[in-house]
């Protein structure tokens, strides 16, 4: 298998690098943003671009003097400015606005590993001047460009256990894959939160992530989490919000339109990567030795579906559905007025039918069970 995969966003990425616009590429650390840029820059004459790294003090200093004169000097004969880890540069939004507004024809790419800083500092100043794209760990649609169906089925266990961080492709040995994921968790996972939000309680955040890891795809009570972690419900809420802004976890809310019995107040949380989830709870056991295969399967399908929706530009609202008398659907998609319900089953022999209350309340909704036989249609 080749060590570099053509990323699903690549072609669209090319189209979005435009004069007097900023293309913002967001994604967790180590998911391949720098590699994607490197491959894009191979298509651009070297003398026409300038690449800066926001985490390099000297590079950041070049941008600090916020004046047209400074930027015209810096960008003389340059068509494209690339800034890696842009969220680390103070007032980056205002800087980019001035550059875009005052230097005719300049194209800008800014990458970032956290939404809170880039969106906060870029949001207001760049209204109408930016496009945003997201990069996730490798998706099955990207693996499928380099493997056949037989290989995909053989690699499924590995994907459920180790996830899709691109560098894992270089490691044949499962022990090395584990070490790499532990390194990500210890060195990178909370880096942006701890730096930007001035939060000192790294251990509390790790403990919160572990609790979420054990409750993948189940309703989570902020109050209960707070009690277990000895912190307020509001603090738990804040931490979960930050964790979603650095692309570690994402939230799915309950769906309700018609029934009084429908649960809407609680949320379910999933990890953007199965490997990170397993690393947090120190469990990389083979599937036959696990009691949480259903959770792994649900998390995997949820995040692969999110990648598909994102990369293929499918505008969808995602929910779960459950009533107080325990009727439920794992995954529910709303597109316009259409509803599609899905139940995720690892065990193909387990039959599943549309919950009675759901069928009655939403007679036009479709329903499908996703298992190992048909899951590729769901995520490719």
Buried (B, 14 or more C-beta within 10 A) or exposed (E): EEEEBEBBBEEEBEEBBEEBBBBBBBBBBBBBBBBBBEBBBEEBEEEEBBBBBBEEEEBBEBBEEEEEEBBEEBBEEBBBBBBBBBBBBEBBBBBBBBBBEBBEEBBBBBBBBBBBBBBBBBEEBBEEBBBBBBBBBBBBBBBBEEBEEEEBEEBBBBBBBBBBBBBBBEBEEEEEBBEBBBBBBEEBBBEBBBEBBEBEBEEBBBBBBBBBBEBBBBBBBBEEBBEEBEBEBEBBEBBBEBBBBBBBBBBBBBBBEEBEEBBEEBBBBBBBBBBBBBBBEEBBEEBEEBEBBBBBBBBBBBBBBBBBBBBEEEEBEBBBBBBEEEBBBBBBBBEEEEBBBBBBBBEEEEEBEBBEBBBEBBEEBEBBBBBEEEBBEBBB
